[in-house]
Amino acid sequence: MSELNRVSSGPAAHPARRLGRATARRKGGLAVAAAVLAVACATVTGVGAADAHDERIGDKEVRVALPAGQSNPAIATGVGLGGEVAVYQSSGLGPGALNPGAPAGSPEMFTDPATTAGAQGVTVTEAQSLVVLKAIQDNLKAAGLTPADVVTMKCYLVRPPGAAAADYAGWNRAYRQFFANTDLTTKQPVPVPMGTSPAKAPLLTNPARPARATTEVVSLAVPGWLVEVEVTAVYPKSRR
């Protein structure tokens, strides 16, 4: 039963009194942030340090992370909510255009040759996913978090040109480079393949296994994007 239902179940309780009691009981509790989807441009290169702006609304604190160096951004890079700012919701992040040698607007433009250097058989979805997950890591760092703090993830995939379906296998390989790559028994990193190359140490060792949903969509905000990801993370008590 919710806090509000518990305090309002008594027949003699006055409505205003019920509301006051509910508010008092909920102070300091978790509040789930509303998702903020990205409206990005083709030159986005990920999220670096962000400016945090705190606003007091009653007994809640709202921490809005804005893109650094911008005086009039269209959206936040993420929002934290709660009496102790316990929950952080990122915006949807796509890949930055890190491969200027590729044709403009092509999926290959949104890959990073430096990340996949030496690997064989890396798909374009996999390569874009690696860029996006690094951007997620940077976004979280700017908010005082790490990928280990992520509890839920939503991924949106577009099928590559000429493909019959989205490249879920490529996405999953990239995902393991940043998440769910530690053996729960031995606590040791689990080797992860990149493309068709032999498995080796992941790019980021991380035991977190967030609840995740992956969906194929018709298109994303930027022509050429095949991947967009958003995450929810929880601040450890020591960092609230």
ROVONU-687913 format. One record per residue (C-alpha): chain; x, y, z. Coordinates in Angstrom, 1 decimal, decimal comma, padded with zeros to 4 digits. Last residue first. Layout:
<pts>
  ch      xx      yy      zz
   A       X       Y       Z
...
</pts>
This chain:
<pts>
  ch      xx      yy      zz
   A   023,9   012,3  -001,9
   A   027,4   010,8  -002,5
   A   027,8   008,6   000,6
   A   024,2   007,5   000,3
   A   025,0   005,9  -003,1
   A   023,3   007,9  -005,9
   A   020,9   005,9  -008,0
   A   021,1   005,8  -011,8
   A   018,6   005,9  -014,6
   A   019,8   005,4  -018,2
   A   019,1   006,6  -021,7
   A   020,5   005,2  -024,9
   A   020,3   006,0  -028,6
   A   021,7   003,9  -031,4
   A   021,5   003,7  -035,3
   A   022,2   007,4  -035,8
   A   022,7   008,3  -039,5
   A   020,1   011,0  -039,7
   A   019,8   012,6  -036,2
   A   016,7   012,4  -034,1
   A   016,2   008,6  -034,4
   A   014,3   006,5  -036,9
   A   012,0   003,4  -037,4
   A   012,5   002,0  -033,9
   A   013,9  -001,3  -032,7
   A   013,6  -001,7  -028,9
   A   016,0  -002,7  -026,1
   A   014,8  -002,8  -022,5
   A   017,2  -003,1  -019,6
   A   017,2  -003,8  -015,8
   A   020,7  -002,9  -014,9
   A   023,5  -005,5  -014,4
   A   026,3  -003,6  -012,6
   A   029,6  -005,6  -012,3
   A   031,7  -003,0  -014,2
   A   035,1  -003,3  -015,7
   A   035,4  -000,7  -018,5
   A   036,9  -001,4  -021,9
   A   036,5  -005,1  -021,3
   A   039,5  -007,4  -021,1
   A   039,8  -009,7  -024,1
   A   037,6  -011,8  -026,4
   A   039,1  -012,9  -029,7
   A   038,1  -010,7  -032,6
   A   034,8  -011,2  -034,4
   A   033,5  -007,8  -033,4
   A   034,8  -006,9  -030,0
   A   034,8  -009,9  -027,8
   A   034,5  -009,7  -023,9
   A   036,8  -011,3  -021,3
   A   035,1  -011,6  -017,9
   A   036,5  -009,3  -015,2
   A   037,1  -011,1  -011,8
   A   034,6  -011,0  -008,9
   A   035,1  -014,8  -008,6
   A   031,4  -015,6  -008,0
   A   029,7  -012,7  -009,7
   A   032,0  -012,8  -012,7
   A   032,4  -009,2  -013,9
   A   031,3  -008,0  -017,4
   A   027,7  -006,9  -016,8
   A   028,2  -003,4  -018,2
   A   030,8  -001,3  -020,2
   A   032,2  -003,7  -022,8
   A   029,2  -006,0  -022,4
   A   027,0  -003,3  -023,9
   A   029,2  -003,3  -027,0
   A   028,7  -007,0  -027,6
   A   024,9  -006,6  -026,9
   A   024,6  -003,8  -029,4
   A   026,3  -005,9  -032,1
   A   024,0  -008,8  -031,4
   A   020,9  -006,6  -031,5
   A   021,7  -005,4  -035,0
   A   018,3  -004,0  -036,0
   A   016,4  -006,0  -038,6
   A   016,4  -007,0  -042,3
   A   019,5  -005,0  -043,1
   A   020,0  -002,8  -046,2
   A   020,8   000,3  -044,3
   A   021,4  -000,5  -040,6
   A   018,2  -001,2  -038,5
   A   017,5   001,5  -036,0
   A   018,1   000,7  -032,3
   A   016,6   002,3  -029,2
   A   018,1   001,4  -025,8
   A   016,6   001,9  -022,4
   A   018,6   001,3  -019,2
   A   017,8   000,8  -015,5
   A   019,9   000,6  -012,3
   A   023,0   002,5  -013,2
   A   025,4   003,2  -010,3
   A   028,2   001,1  -011,6
   A   028,1   003,2  -014,8
   A   029,5   006,0  -012,6
   A   028,0   009,0  -010,8
   A   028,9   012,6  -009,8
   A   026,6   014,2  -012,5
   A   029,4   015,0  -014,8
   A   030,6   011,4  -014,4
   A   027,2   010,1  -015,4
   A   027,3   012,0  -018,7
   A   030,9   010,9  -019,4
   A   029,9   007,2  -018,9
   A   026,8   007,7  -021,0
   A   029,0   009,2  -023,7
   A   031,3   006,2  -023,5
   A   028,1   004,1  -024,0
   A   027,2   006,1  -027,0
   A   030,6   005,7  -028,7
   A   030,6   001,9  -028,1
   A   027,1   001,7  -029,4
   A   028,1   003,4  -032,6
   A   030,8   000,8  -033,2
   A   028,4  -002,1  -032,4
   A   025,8  -000,6  -034,8
   A   028,5  -000,2  -037,5
   A   029,5  -003,9  -037,1
   A   033,0  -004,8  -035,8
   A   034,3  -007,7  -037,9
   A   037,9  -007,3  -036,8
   A   039,4  -005,3  -034,0
   A   042,8  -003,5  -034,3
   A   041,3   000,0  -033,9
   A   037,8  -000,1  -032,6
   A   038,0   002,7  -030,2
   A   040,3   004,9  -032,4
   A   038,0   004,4  -035,4
   A   035,2   006,2  -033,4
   A   031,8   005,8  -035,0
   A   029,1   008,3  -035,9
   A   030,3   009,0  -039,5
   A   029,9   005,3  -040,3
   A   026,1   005,7  -040,0
   A   026,2   008,1  -042,9
   A   025,2   011,8  -042,5
   A   028,3   013,1  -044,0
   A   030,4   010,4  -045,8
   A   033,1   009,0  -043,5
   A   036,4   010,7  -043,0
   A   034,9   012,8  -040,2
   A   034,7   009,7  -037,9
   A   033,9   011,1  -034,5
   A   030,3   012,3  -035,2
   A   029,0   011,8  -031,7
   A   026,8   008,9  -030,9
   A   023,3   009,3  -029,4
   A   022,2   010,1  -025,8
   A   018,7   010,0  -024,4
   A   018,7   012,3  -021,4
   A   019,9   010,9  -018,1
   A   017,8   010,3  -015,1
   A   019,3   010,6  -011,7
   A   017,8   009,3  -008,4
   A   018,8   010,2  -004,8
   A   018,8   013,9  -004,9
   A   018,4   014,0  -001,1
   A   014,8   015,2  -000,9
   A   014,4   013,8  -004,4
   A   015,2   014,5  -008,1
   A   018,2   014,4  -010,4
   A   017,8   015,6  -014,0
   A   019,9   014,9  -017,1
   A   021,6   016,4  -020,1
   A   019,0   019,2  -019,8
   A   017,2   020,5  -022,8
   A   017,1   023,4  -025,3
   A   020,3   025,0  -024,0
   A   020,4   028,8  -023,6
   A   023,6   029,9  -022,0
   A   025,7   027,0  -023,1
   A   029,2   026,5  -021,7
   A   028,6   023,1  -020,1
   A   025,4   021,3  -021,1
   A   022,9   021,5  -018,2
   A   022,5   019,2  -015,3
   A   019,3   019,9  -013,3
   A   019,2   019,2  -009,6
   A   015,8   019,3  -008,1
   A   015,6   019,4  -004,3
   A   012,3   018,6  -002,6
   A   010,8   020,1   000,6
   A   009,0   022,8  -001,3
   A   010,6   023,3  -004,6
   A   014,2   024,3  -004,2
   A   016,2   024,6  -007,4
   A   019,8   023,5  -007,9
   A   021,6   024,2  -011,2
   A   024,5   021,8  -012,1
   A   026,7   022,9  -015,1
   A   027,9   019,9  -017,0
   A   031,3   018,4  -017,7
   A   031,4   016,5  -020,9
   A   028,5   015,0  -022,9
   A   029,0   013,3  -026,2
   A   030,3   014,6  -029,6
   A   027,2   016,2  -030,9
   A   027,9   017,4  -034,5
   A   024,8   015,8  -036,0
   A   022,5   017,8  -033,7
   A   020,6   016,5  -030,6
   A   017,2   016,7  -029,1
   A   017,6   014,2  -026,4
   A   014,8   012,7  -024,4
   A   014,3   013,8  -020,8
   A   012,8   011,1  -018,6
   A   011,1   012,3  -015,4
   A   013,1   011,5  -012,3
   A   011,9   009,0  -009,8
   A   011,5   010,4  -006,3
   A   013,2   008,6  -003,5
   A   012,2   009,5   000,1
   A   013,7   012,3   002,1
   A   010,3   013,7   002,9
   A   007,5   011,2   002,0
   A   006,1   010,9   005,4
   A   005,7   014,7   005,8
   A   004,0   015,0   002,4
   A   001,5   012,2   003,2
   A   000,7   013,8   006,6
   A   000,0   017,1   005,0
   A  -002,2   015,6   002,3
   A  -004,2   013,7   004,9
   A  -004,7   016,9   007,0
   A  -005,9   018,8   003,9
   A  -008,3   016,0   003,1
   A  -009,6   015,7   006,8
   A  -009,3   012,2   008,2
   A  -012,5   010,8   009,7
   A  -012,7   007,8   007,3
   A  -009,2   006,6   007,9
   A  -007,6   005,3   004,7
   A  -005,9   008,6   003,8
   A  -002,6   008,0   005,6
   A  -002,1   004,5   004,2
   A  -003,2   005,4   000,7
   A  -000,7   008,2   000,4
   A   002,2   006,1   001,7
   A   001,4   003,5  -000,9
   A   000,0   000,0   000,0
</pts>
